[in-house]
Amino acid sequence: MFRLWGRIWKDNHMLKDTVICDDRQETRTHKVFYCLEQICYELDLGNPIWLETTVRDFKKHSKTRFYQDNFIEQIDFDYLEIQVIEED
């Protein structure tokens, strides 16, 4: 089971969160992209763009933050944070 936790933060307060589970037989990268897409759908967000810094942070910590620079449309929160909470 692969689980990814998505949280929206504003002024150091968590506004919304959701956990997406994926038990398909896919690569870790495919699971991350799928879960992020589902998180954005549930939180009614556009899909963020992976910049070099977000990729580096995610590879190093299994956690990263998407700021305004990662989104095409304007966001009304500080950042979206995703974190892997379970991996098989």
Biopython code that builds the backbone (N, CA, C, O; Angstrom):
import numpy as np
from Bio.PDB.StructureBuilder import StructureBuilder

atoms = [
    (1, "MET", "N", (0.838, -1.179, 0.000)),
    (1, "MET", "CA", (0.000, 0.000, 0.000)),
    (1, "MET", "C", (0.887, 1.248, 0.000)),
    (1, "MET", "O", (1.857, 1.340, 0.752)),
    (2, "PHE", "N", (0.540, 2.176, -0.837)),
    (2, "PHE", "CA", (1.242, 3.460, -0.923)),
    (2, "PHE", "C", (0.246, 4.538, -0.519)),
    (2, "PHE", "O", (-0.860, 4.596, -1.055)),
    (3, "ARG", "N", (0.635, 5.392, 0.428)),
    (3, "ARG", "CA", (-0.261, 6.470, 0.876)),
    (3, "ARG", "C", (0.477, 7.804, 0.824)),
    (3, "ARG", "O", (1.613, 7.924, 1.281)),
    (4, "LEU", "N", (-0.198, 8.802, 0.255)),
    (4, "LEU", "CA", (0.356, 10.152, 0.138)),
    (4, "LEU", "C", (-0.596, 11.113, 0.846)),
    (4, "LEU", "O", (-1.805, 11.098, 0.616)),
    (5, "TRP", "N", (-0.028, 11.942, 1.704)),
    (5, "TRP", "CA", (-0.802, 12.898, 2.504)),
    (5, "TRP", "C", (-0.619, 14.274, 1.890)),
    (5, "TRP", "O", (0.511, 14.730, 1.711)),
    (6, "GLY", "N", (-1.718, 14.939, 1.568)),
    (6, "GLY", "CA", (-1.685, 16.290, 1.033)),
    (6, "GLY", "C", (-2.319, 17.264, 2.009)),
    (6, "GLY", "O", (-3.391, 16.999, 2.553)),
    (7, "ARG", "N", (-1.647, 18.407, 2.231)),
    (7, "ARG", "CA", (-2.147, 19.397, 3.190)),
    (7, "ARG", "C", (-2.011, 20.795, 2.603)),
    (7, "ARG", "O", (-1.009, 21.117, 1.964)),
    (8, "ILE", "N", (-3.018, 21.612, 2.823)),
    (8, "ILE", "CA", (-2.975, 23.021, 2.422)),
    (8, "ILE", "C", (-2.717, 23.853, 3.670)),
    (8, "ILE", "O", (-3.394, 23.695, 4.686)),
    (9, "TRP", "N", (-1.722, 24.747, 3.583)),
    (9, "TRP", "CA", (-1.315, 25.581, 4.719)),
    (9, "TRP", "C", (-1.464, 27.063, 4.389)),
    (9, "TRP", "O", (-1.183, 27.498, 3.272)),
    (10, "LYS", "N", (-1.910, 27.823, 5.375)),
    (10, "LYS", "CA", (-1.934, 29.282, 5.272)),
    (10, "LYS", "C", (-1.666, 29.856, 6.653)),
    (10, "LYS", "O", (-2.318, 29.476, 7.626)),
    (11, "ASP", "N", (-0.711, 30.767, 6.741)),
    (11, "ASP", "CA", (-0.328, 31.408, 8.009)),
    (11, "ASP", "C", (-0.040, 30.373, 9.107)),
    (11, "ASP", "O", (-0.490, 30.525, 10.243)),
    (12, "ASN", "N", (0.698, 29.344, 8.765)),
    (12, "ASN", "CA", (1.096, 28.273, 9.691)),
    (12, "ASN", "C", (-0.079, 27.499, 10.279)),
    (12, "ASN", "O", (0.043, 26.904, 11.349)),
    (13, "HIS", "N", (-1.215, 27.503, 9.588)),
    (13, "HIS", "CA", (-2.372, 26.719, 9.994)),
    (13, "HIS", "C", (-2.774, 25.795, 8.839)),
    (13, "HIS", "O", (-2.845, 26.208, 7.682)),
    (14, "MET", "N", (-3.032, 24.545, 9.188)),
    (14, "MET", "CA", (-3.484, 23.615, 8.170)),
    (14, "MET", "C", (-4.969, 23.872, 7.906)),
    (14, "MET", "O", (-5.791, 23.806, 8.820)),
    (15, "LEU", "N", (-5.302, 24.165, 6.648)),
    (15, "LEU", "CA", (-6.689, 24.453, 6.284)),
    (15, "LEU", "C", (-7.446, 23.187, 5.897)),
    (15, "LEU", "O", (-8.577, 22.973, 6.332)),
    (16, "LYS", "N", (-6.816, 22.352, 5.079)),
    (16, "LYS", "CA", (-7.446, 21.118, 4.592)),
    (16, "LYS", "C", (-6.373, 20.056, 4.450)),
    (16, "LYS", "O", (-5.197, 20.360, 4.255)),
    (17, "ASP", "N", (-6.799, 18.805, 4.552)),
    (17, "ASP", "CA", (-5.868, 17.720, 4.269)),
    (17, "ASP", "C", (-6.638, 16.516, 3.748)),
    (17, "ASP", "O", (-7.849, 16.409, 3.940)),
    (18, "THR", "N", (-5.937, 15.627, 3.098)),
    (18, "THR", "CA", (-6.503, 14.392, 2.587)),
    (18, "THR", "C", (-5.380, 13.371, 2.406)),
    (18, "THR", "O", (-4.220, 13.727, 2.200)),
    (19, "VAL", "N", (-5.750, 12.112, 2.487)),
    (19, "VAL", "CA", (-4.797, 11.015, 2.265)),
    (19, "VAL", "C", (-5.325, 10.177, 1.107)),
    (19, "VAL", "O", (-6.496, 9.800, 1.080)),
    (20, "ILE", "N", (-4.451, 9.895, 0.162)),
    (20, "ILE", "CA", (-4.801, 9.078, -0.993)),
    (20, "ILE", "C", (-3.999, 7.780, -0.924)),
    (20, "ILE", "O", (-2.785, 7.793, -0.720)),
    (21, "CYS", "N", (-4.699, 6.667, -1.097)),
    (21, "CYS", "CA", (-4.076, 5.342, -1.085)),
    (21, "CYS", "C", (-4.010, 4.796, -2.510)),
    (21, "CYS", "O", (-4.923, 5.003, -3.309)),
    (22, "ASP", "N", (-2.932, 4.107, -2.811)),
    (22, "ASP", "CA", (-2.762, 3.499, -4.130)),
    (22, "ASP", "C", (-2.131, 2.126, -3.941)),
    (22, "ASP", "O", (-0.995, 2.016, -3.478)),
    (23, "ASP", "N", (-2.865, 1.087, -4.296)),
    (23, "ASP", "CA", (-2.320, -0.258, -4.159)),
    (23, "ASP", "C", (-2.107, -0.932, -5.511)),
    (23, "ASP", "O", (-2.021, -2.158, -5.587)),
    (24, "ARG", "N", (-2.022, -0.134, -6.585)),
    (24, "ARG", "CA", (-1.749, -0.677, -7.925)),
    (24, "ARG", "C", (-0.292, -1.117, -8.019)),
    (24, "ARG", "O", (0.556, -0.671, -7.246)),
    (25, "GLN", "N", (-0.022, -1.977, -8.952)),
    (25, "GLN", "CA", (1.347, -2.442, -9.194)),
    (25, "GLN", "C", (2.019, -1.507, -10.206)),
    (25, "GLN", "O", (2.147, -1.837, -11.385)),
    (26, "GLU", "N", (2.432, -0.371, -9.734)),
    (26, "GLU", "CA", (3.078, 0.653, -10.554)),
    (26, "GLU", "C", (4.401, 1.047, -9.917)),
    (26, "GLU", "O", (4.714, 0.624, -8.804)),
    (27, "THR", "N", (5.168, 1.850, -10.622)),
    (27, "THR", "CA", (6.407, 2.383, -10.048)),
    (27, "THR", "C", (6.066, 3.451, -9.017)),
    (27, "THR", "O", (4.949, 3.967, -8.993)),
    (28, "ARG", "N", (7.024, 3.775, -8.177)),
    (28, "ARG", "CA", (6.810, 4.806, -7.157)),
    (28, "ARG", "C", (6.461, 6.136, -7.808)),
    (28, "ARG", "O", (5.584, 6.853, -7.325)),
    (29, "THR", "N", (7.135, 6.470, -8.892)),
    (29, "THR", "CA", (6.884, 7.735, -9.586)),
    (29, "THR", "C", (5.448, 7.804, -10.087)),
    (29, "THR", "O", (4.781, 8.824, -9.916)),
    (30, "HIS", "N", (4.967, 6.733, -10.703)),
    (30, "HIS", "CA", (3.587, 6.706, -11.180)),
    (30, "HIS", "C", (2.602, 6.849, -10.029)),
    (30, "HIS", "O", (1.587, 7.532, -10.158)),
    (31, "LYS", "N", (2.898, 6.211, -8.912)),
    (31, "LYS", "CA", (2.021, 6.307, -7.742)),
    (31, "LYS", "C", (1.991, 7.728, -7.199)),
    (31, "LYS", "O", (0.924, 8.227, -6.842)),
    (32, "VAL", "N", (3.140, 8.385, -7.132)),
    (32, "VAL", "CA", (3.207, 9.765, -6.637)),
    (32, "VAL", "C", (2.386, 10.689, -7.537)),
    (32, "VAL", "O", (1.591, 11.489, -7.043)),
    (33, "PHE", "N", (2.572, 10.585, -8.841)),
    (33, "PHE", "CA", (1.833, 11.444, -9.770)),
    (33, "PHE", "C", (0.335, 11.186, -9.685)),
    (33, "PHE", "O", (-0.456, 12.128, -9.685)),
    (34, "TYR", "N", (-0.062, 9.919, -9.613)),
    (34, "TYR", "CA", (-1.478, 9.571, -9.510)),
    (34, "TYR", "C", (-2.082, 10.139, -8.220)),
    (34, "TYR", "O", (-3.144, 10.760, -8.248)),
    (35, "CYS", "N", (-1.399, 9.923, -7.094)),
    (35, "CYS", "CA", (-1.910, 10.396, -5.802)),
    (35, "CYS", "C", (-1.962, 11.917, -5.752)),
    (35, "CYS", "O", (-2.915, 12.480, -5.214)),
    (36, "LEU", "N", (-0.963, 12.589, -6.299)),
    (36, "LEU", "CA", (-0.975, 14.054, -6.322)),
    (36, "LEU", "C", (-2.153, 14.556, -7.153)),
    (36, "LEU", "O", (-2.819, 15.521, -6.777)),
    (37, "GLU", "N", (-2.405, 13.906, -8.268)),
    (37, "GLU", "CA", (-3.549, 14.289, -9.106)),
    (37, "GLU", "C", (-4.860, 14.118, -8.335)),
    (37, "GLU", "O", (-5.741, 14.974, -8.423)),
    (38, "GLN", "N", (-4.999, 13.030, -7.587)),
    (38, "GLN", "CA", (-6.201, 12.792, -6.795)),
    (38, "GLN", "C", (-6.328, 13.791, -5.641)),
    (38, "GLN", "O", (-7.431, 14.239, -5.329)),
    (39, "ILE", "N", (-5.205, 14.142, -5.008)),
    (39, "ILE", "CA", (-5.212, 15.148, -3.946)),
    (39, "ILE", "C", (-5.711, 16.478, -4.497)),
    (39, "ILE", "O", (-6.564, 17.127, -3.891)),
    (40, "CYS", "N", (-5.180, 16.881, -5.643)),
    (40, "CYS", "CA", (-5.592, 18.146, -6.247)),
    (40, "CYS", "C", (-7.066, 18.121, -6.637)),
    (40, "CYS", "O", (-7.756, 19.134, -6.525)),
    (41, "TYR", "N", (-7.545, 16.980, -7.087)),
    (41, "TYR", "CA", (-8.963, 16.857, -7.439)),
    (41, "TYR", "C", (-9.833, 17.020, -6.185)),
    (41, "TYR", "O", (-10.818, 17.758, -6.204)),
    (42, "GLU", "N", (-9.471, 16.336, -5.106)),
    (42, "GLU", "CA", (-10.252, 16.414, -3.863)),
    (42, "GLU", "C", (-10.214, 17.797, -3.236)),
    (42, "GLU", "O", (-11.199, 18.243, -2.647)),
    (43, "LEU", "N", (-9.080, 18.477, -3.361)),
    (43, "LEU", "CA", (-8.939, 19.813, -2.764)),
    (43, "LEU", "C", (-9.311, 20.928, -3.741)),
    (43, "LEU", "O", (-9.167, 22.110, -3.426)),
    (44, "ASP", "N", (-9.792, 20.546, -4.934)),
    (44, "ASP", "CA", (-10.229, 21.483, -5.973)),
    (44, "ASP", "C", (-9.104, 22.438, -6.383)),
    (44, "ASP", "O", (-9.275, 23.657, -6.378)),
    (45, "LEU", "N", (-7.965, 21.867, -6.735)),
    (45, "LEU", "CA", (-6.791, 22.629, -7.165)),
    (45, "LEU", "C", (-6.368, 22.183, -8.558)),
    (45, "LEU", "O", (-6.661, 21.064, -8.980)),
    (46, "GLY", "N", (-5.682, 23.065, -9.261)),
    (46, "GLY", "CA", (-5.026, 22.664, -10.492)),
    (46, "GLY", "C", (-3.773, 21.874, -10.136)),
    (46, "GLY", "O", (-3.225, 22.038, -9.046)),
    (47, "ASN", "N", (-3.322, 21.028, -11.036)),
    (47, "ASN", "CA", (-2.104, 20.260, -10.769)),
    (47, "ASN", "C", (-0.895, 21.182, -10.775)),
    (47, "ASN", "O", (-0.731, 21.982, -11.696)),
    (48, "PRO", "N", (-0.043, 21.079, -9.750)),
    (48, "PRO", "CA", (1.153, 21.924, -9.699)),
    (48, "PRO", "C", (2.242, 21.428, -10.653)),
    (48, "PRO", "O", (2.229, 20.284, -11.108)),
    (49, "ILE", "N", (3.158, 22.307, -10.928)),
    (49, "ILE", "CA", (4.303, 21.992, -11.773)),
    (49, "ILE", "C", (5.468, 21.599, -10.864)),
    (49, "ILE", "O", (5.739, 22.263, -9.863)),
    (50, "TRP", "N", (6.149, 20.516, -11.224)),
    (50, "TRP", "CA", (7.313, 20.070, -10.455)),
    (50, "TRP", "C", (8.528, 20.874, -10.908)),
    (50, "TRP", "O", (9.012, 20.707, -12.028)),
    (51, "LEU", "N", (9.009, 21.736, -10.039)),
    (51, "LEU", "CA", (10.233, 22.479, -10.317)),
    (51, "LEU", "C", (11.429, 21.698, -9.772)),
    (51, "LEU", "O", (11.263, 20.724, -9.037)),
    (52, "GLU", "N", (12.621, 22.131, -10.135)),
    (52, "GLU", "CA", (13.836, 21.437, -9.714)),
    (52, "GLU", "C", (13.930, 21.303, -8.191)),
    (52, "GLU", "O", (14.329, 20.258, -7.677)),
    (53, "THR", "N", (13.564, 22.361, -7.482)),
    (53, "THR", "CA", (13.647, 22.325, -6.017)),
    (53, "THR", "C", (12.635, 21.364, -5.409)),
    (53, "THR", "O", (12.942, 20.684, -4.430)),
    (54, "THR", "N", (11.428, 21.296, -5.976)),
    (54, "THR", "CA", (10.433, 20.370, -5.433)),
    (54, "THR", "C", (10.842, 18.925, -5.678)),
    (54, "THR", "O", (10.645, 18.072, -4.812)),
    (55, "VAL", "N", (11.404, 18.641, -6.836)),
    (55, "VAL", "CA", (11.879, 17.282, -7.136)),
    (55, "VAL", "C", (13.007, 16.903, -6.178)),
    (55, "VAL", "O", (13.017, 15.804, -5.624)),
    (56, "ARG", "N", (13.946, 17.811, -5.989)),
    (56, "ARG", "CA", (15.085, 17.535, -5.101)),
    (56, "ARG", "C", (14.620, 17.283, -3.665)),
    (56, "ARG", "O", (15.075, 16.334, -3.025)),
    (57, "ASP", "N", (13.719, 18.126, -3.157)),
    (57, "ASP", "CA", (13.205, 17.942, -1.793)),
    (57, "ASP", "C", (12.451, 16.625, -1.654)),
    (57, "ASP", "O", (12.589, 15.931, -0.646)),
    (58, "PHE", "N", (11.655, 16.279, -2.662)),
    (58, "PHE", "CA", (10.877, 15.049, -2.575)),
    (58, "PHE", "C", (11.780, 13.818, -2.612)),
    (58, "PHE", "O", (11.542, 12.855, -1.884)),
    (59, "LYS", "N", (12.800, 13.842, -3.443)),
    (59, "LYS", "CA", (13.731, 12.709, -3.492)),
    (59, "LYS", "C", (14.467, 12.537, -2.168)),
    (59, "LYS", "O", (14.708, 11.415, -1.725)),
    (60, "LYS", "N", (14.821, 13.655, -1.542)),
    (60, "LYS", "CA", (15.623, 13.617, -0.325)),
    (60, "LYS", "C", (14.797, 13.269, 0.919)),
    (60, "LYS", "O", (15.259, 12.523, 1.783)),
    (61, "HIS", "N", (13.576, 13.811, 1.010)),
    (61, "HIS", "CA", (12.796, 13.694, 2.249)),
    (61, "HIS", "C", (11.464, 12.955, 2.092)),
    (61, "HIS", "O", (10.773, 12.731, 3.086)),
    (62, "SER", "N", (11.090, 12.572, 0.871)),
    (62, "SER", "CA", (9.759, 12.016, 0.579)),
    (62, "SER", "C", (8.663, 12.993, 0.999)),
    (62, "SER", "O", (7.576, 12.595, 1.417)),
    (63, "LYS", "N", (8.977, 14.267, 0.878)),
    (63, "LYS", "CA", (8.069, 15.344, 1.284)),
    (63, "LYS", "C", (8.481, 16.596, 0.522)),
    (63, "LYS", "O", (9.671, 16.851, 0.342)),
    (64, "THR", "N", (7.501, 17.379, 0.073)),
    (64, "THR", "CA", (7.828, 18.625, -0.612)),
    (64, "THR", "C", (6.670, 19.598, -0.505)),
    (64, "THR", "O", (5.564, 19.226, -0.113)),
    (65, "ARG", "N", (6.935, 20.843, -0.856)),
    (65, "ARG", "CA", (5.921, 21.897, -0.823)),
    (65, "ARG", "C", (5.811, 22.543, -2.192)),
    (65, "ARG", "O", (6.809, 22.785, -2.870)),
    (66, "PHE", "N", (4.572, 22.814, -2.579)),
    (66, "PHE", "CA", (4.288, 23.506, -3.831)),
    (66, "PHE", "C", (3.783, 24.906, -3.493)),
    (66, "PHE", "O", (2.723, 25.058, -2.886)),
    (67, "TYR", "N", (4.541, 25.923, -3.885)),
    (67, "TYR", "CA", (4.191, 27.318, -3.624)),
    (67, "TYR", "C", (3.516, 27.925, -4.853)),
    (67, "TYR", "O", (3.251, 27.227, -5.831)),
    (68, "GLN", "N", (3.239, 29.226, -4.797)),
    (68, "GLN", "CA", (2.581, 29.909, -5.907)),
    (68, "GLN", "C", (3.328, 29.705, -7.221)),
    (68, "GLN", "O", (2.694, 29.583, -8.270)),
    (69, "ASP", "N", (4.652, 29.666, -7.191)),
    (69, "ASP", "CA", (5.453, 29.473, -8.402)),
    (69, "ASP", "C", (5.159, 28.140, -9.096)),
    (69, "ASP", "O", (5.396, 28.007, -10.297)),
    (70, "ASN", "N", (4.646, 27.156, -8.354)),
    (70, "ASN", "CA", (4.359, 25.848, -8.909)),
    (70, "ASN", "C", (2.976, 25.761, -9.571)),
    (70, "ASN", "O", (2.679, 24.794, -10.273)),
    (71, "PHE", "N", (2.145, 26.766, -9.345)),
    (71, "PHE", "CA", (0.786, 26.743, -9.872)),
    (71, "PHE", "C", (0.630, 27.783, -10.972)),
    (71, "PHE", "O", (1.222, 28.861, -10.910)),
    (72, "ILE", "N", (-0.170, 27.451, -11.977)),
    (72, "ILE", "CA", (-0.445, 28.406, -13.051)),
    (72, "ILE", "C", (-1.451, 29.440, -12.585)),
    (72, "ILE", "O", (-1.279, 30.635, -12.823)),
    (73, "GLU", "N", (-2.518, 28.974, -11.909)),
    (73, "GLU", "CA", (-3.539, 29.899, -11.428)),
    (73, "GLU", "C", (-3.153, 30.461, -10.058)),
    (73, "GLU", "O", (-2.265, 29.936, -9.386)),
    (74, "GLN", "N", (-3.828, 31.523, -9.661)),
    (74, "GLN", "CA", (-3.589, 32.157, -8.363)),
    (74, "GLN", "C", (-4.122, 31.243, -7.261)),
    (74, "GLN", "O", (-5.200, 30.666, -7.405)),
    (75, "ILE", "N", (-3.381, 31.108, -6.169)),
    (75, "ILE", "CA", (-3.832, 30.292, -5.035)),
    (75, "ILE", "C", (-4.094, 31.203, -3.846)),
    (75, "ILE", "O", (-3.466, 32.253, -3.711)),
    (76, "ASP", "N", (-5.024, 30.800, -2.982)),
    (76, "ASP", "CA", (-5.367, 31.616, -1.810)),
    (76, "ASP", "C", (-4.848, 31.003, -0.513)),
    (76, "ASP", "O", (-5.447, 31.182, 0.548)),
    (77, "PHE", "N", (-3.741, 30.287, -0.601)),
    (77, "PHE", "CA", (-3.077, 29.689, 0.547)),
    (77, "PHE", "C", (-1.578, 29.845, 0.340)),
    (77, "PHE", "O", (-1.138, 30.263, -0.731)),
    (78, "ASP", "N", (-0.789, 29.512, 1.360)),
    (78, "ASP", "CA", (0.663, 29.684, 1.264)),
    (78, "ASP", "C", (1.329, 28.568, 0.456)),
    (78, "ASP", "O", (2.155, 28.838, -0.415)),
    (79, "TYR", "N", (0.968, 27.316, 0.747)),
    (79, "TYR", "CA", (1.564, 26.203, 0.005)),
    (79, "TYR", "C", (0.756, 24.926, 0.190)),
    (79, "TYR", "O", (-0.003, 24.779, 1.148)),
    (80, "LEU", "N", (0.940, 24.009, -0.752)),
    (80, "LEU", "CA", (0.425, 22.647, -0.680)),
    (80, "LEU", "C", (1.615, 21.761, -0.348)),
    (80, "LEU", "O", (2.635, 21.798, -1.036)),
    (81, "GLU", "N", (1.485, 20.975, 0.694)),
    (81, "GLU", "CA", (2.562, 20.079, 1.110)),
    (81, "GLU", "C", (2.106, 18.637, 0.893)),
    (81, "GLU", "O", (0.991, 18.268, 1.263)),
    (82, "ILE", "N", (2.968, 17.834, 0.296)),
    (82, "ILE", "CA", (2.681, 16.414, 0.168)),
    (82, "ILE", "C", (3.778, 15.625, 0.874)),
    (82, "ILE", "O", (4.935, 16.042, 0.927)),
    (83, "GLN", "N", (3.382, 14.473, 1.415)),
    (83, "GLN", "CA", (4.331, 13.643, 2.150)),
    (83, "GLN", "C", (3.919, 12.179, 2.010)),
    (83, "GLN", "O", (2.747, 11.832, 2.157)),
    (84, "VAL", "N", (4.890, 11.338, 1.726)),
    (84, "VAL", "CA", (4.647, 9.899, 1.687)),
    (84, "VAL", "C", (4.558, 9.416, 3.135)),
    (84, "VAL", "O", (5.479, 9.626, 3.925)),
    (85, "ILE", "N", (3.439, 8.766, 3.475)),
    (85, "ILE", "CA", (3.291, 8.271, 4.854)),
    (85, "ILE", "C", (3.340, 6.753, 4.944)),
    (85, "ILE", "O", (3.458, 6.196, 6.035)),
    (86, "GLU", "N", (3.249, 6.077, 3.792)),
    (86, "GLU", "CA", (3.397, 4.622, 3.785)),
    (86, "GLU", "C", (3.833, 4.162, 2.410)),
    (86, "GLU", "O", (3.292, 4.591, 1.391)),
    (87, "GLU", "N", (4.807, 3.294, 2.400)),
    (87, "GLU", "CA", (5.295, 2.696, 1.155)),
    (87, "GLU", "C", (5.443, 1.207, 1.337)),
    (87, "GLU", "O", (5.853, 0.735, 2.397)),
    (88, "ASP", "N", (5.104, 0.462, 0.286)),
    (88, "ASP", "CA", (5.285, -0.987, 0.382)),
    (88, "ASP", "C", (6.604, -1.416, -0.159)),
    (88, "ASP", "O", (6.917, -2.607, -0.154)),
]
sb = StructureBuilder()
sb.init_structure("model")
sb.init_model(0)
sb.init_chain("A")
sb.init_seg("    ")
for serial, (resi, resn, name, xyz) in enumerate(atoms, 1):
    if name == "N":
        sb.init_residue(resn, " ", resi, " ")
    sb.init_atom(name, np.array(xyz, "f"), 0.0, 1.0, " ", f" {name:<3s}", serial, name[0])
structure = sb.get_structure()
